[in-house]
Amino acid sequence: MASILYSKNNHIAYVTINREQALNCFNFETLQELQSVTDSISLDPDVRVVIFTGAGEKAFSAGADLKERKTLTESEVRRNVKAIRDVFNSIANLPQPTIAAVNGYAFGGGFELMIACDFSIAAQDVQMGLTETSWAIIPGAGGTQRLPRLVGEMKAKELIFTARKFSAQEGVNLGIVLKVVKKEQLLETCEQLAYDMMKNGPVAIKQAKYAITNGMNTDLQTGLAIESKAYELVIPTSDRMEALNAFSEKRSPVFSGN
């Protein structure tokens, strides 16, 4: 049985971690499958938004597969850590907007996947956190770098050093989670966000994401230069002219992604 389920519908890609009995934890096989799916999405012009979630009702992902970890050599542990870091970096660098539909526990690597996405929407009863230090390790898939950029250095240190689990609502208060909804409304809410974005120019969305993501990690002047280059790429698009024509003709634009 596949560890990662993948489907597409109406320009939305759905990626599901399919290890329900193991709380959707990441073993090496799952990481390899997730990397392969992510690579294919990055090159697929038909995909405009990506939604990540976990199979079942209990967990988005509880992180690394500790049962597997116990059997690994130190070299194999390093292999797994590199694999999870690489695939989450690939997800963070996808050109399309990404949404984490957090349907259950998001601990350790599951939390790191969540914050590698552009948006996280969580079910009401979800608990989350970077719990690695309670296992005598540290977040190794981006958590020590992405979390401080979201919540500030001091709060990130508190959450990582204490390995504290917290609610989805606290995640909203911290700026980690966009919104909390009833579990039965989770996927619908994520899809509505996707549709709201897909009303707009696909190339423009990709370039806006590129400018924001890359500009956030540099100084203002360099960020403005990144924005300028991104803007240059939307000027020759047919979608830009379609928007202007639609405005003058008092109709909704139909964007092609070109």
Disulfide bonds with the S-S distance in Angstrom:
none
